[in-house]
Amino acid sequence: MSPRAADDDVLLAAVADPSRRRMLDILLERGEATATSLSAELPVTRQAIAKHLSVLERLGLVEARREGREVRYSVRADRLDEATEAMTRLASAWDRRLSRIKQLAEAAHAQATTPETRGLGKEQE
């Protein structure tokens, strides 16, 4: 596996979690938020929010800024763009795979419905 593919997998795994996606949505809407304010909007504990934010921060999807006693989080747009590009590459790869599967299925169906495969020889047509 290439380093880029491994990085893509980690990014995609991070945004696969619905709570993390919702946190990113909230941060994008507001610009920034604290773990406490995020926990008020999500059905998980503040501790769970802090763990999710830690994952997102480690991957560079969010950045933390200390303001007094609070830590405020915001989305890193450049890194989110990279995640979007990774999802686009993955979607394209699956589109190619599915297209190939469709071609194989259509070819198999066409072969199964020819007179020769139904047991009819040319003399019986």
N, C-alpha and C positions, 0 to 999 in steps of 0.2 A: 504494500500500500504506500502510495506517495505521501510525502509530508503534507501536501495540500489536501489530499483526500482525508487524511487523519484529522487535520485541523477542521475541515468541513464537518466531519462526523461529530467532533466535540461541540462545535457551534450548533449544529442541528439538534444534538441531544439536549443542549441547554435550552433551546427555544421550543423543544417538543413539550416541555412541561407547561400545562395550562396556567398554573399560578405565575410562573415566570413571564409567560406571554402577557398575562393581565398586568403584571407589574410594569413591564416595558410599555404597554399601552398607557397606563396611568402616568408614567414618567414622561412619555411623549406628549401627552395632553397638558400636563402641568409644567413641564420644564424640569422640575426637580421635586423631590419629596424625601421625607425621613422614613425610616423603617416603621416607626410608630404610626405615622399617617397612612402608610400603605396597609398596615395591619387592620386599620379601621375599615378598609374597603374590601378586604379579602377574608374568606372564611378559614383562615389559618392563624396560628399564634404569631406573636411578634418574633419569637425565637425562630420559627420556620421562615418568616420573612427575612430575617437576618442571614440565615443559611442560604436562601435563594439569592439574596443580594451578593453574598460572598462568592457564589458560583459565577454570577453574572459579572462581577468585578474582576475575578480571576481571569475570565475569558476576554476581558476588555470591552464588554458590551455596555457596562455602566462605569461611571467614575464617582468616587466619593470625595466630598469636600467638607472639611470640618468648619463649623460655624458656631463658635462658643462650645457648648456641651453637646450640640446636635451634629449628626453626620447627615449631610444632604446628598442624595444620589441623583444623578442625571444620566441620560443615555448618551453614549458616544456614537454619534451618527455615522462616522466613518466605519466603525466596526460593525454596526448594524447593516450598513450597505454591503459589507463583506458577507454577512450571514445571508442577506437577500440574494447575492450572487451565487452563493453555495446552493441555496434552494433552487435557483433557476437552473444551475448545472445539473442538479439531481433530477429535476423535473424533465429536462431535455433528455437525459440518459434513459429515464423510464419511458418517455414517449417513443424513443427509438426501440427499446425492448418490446414494448407493446405493439408497435407497428410490425416488428419482425414476427411476433407471435401470431398476429392477425394474418400475415402473409402465409405462414406455415399452416395455419388452420384452414385458410381458403384453398390452398394448394391440396391439402389432404382431402377436403370436401370435394373439390373438383375431381380428384383422382377416384374417389369412392363412388362418384355418380356417373362415371363414363360407362358406356355399354360393355366394354371389355371387363371391367371390374365387377359388373353385375352378372357376369356369366354369359353374356350374349356375344356371340361371335359375329363377324361381319356377314356371314351367310344367313344369320337369323334376323338381321335388321330389315 
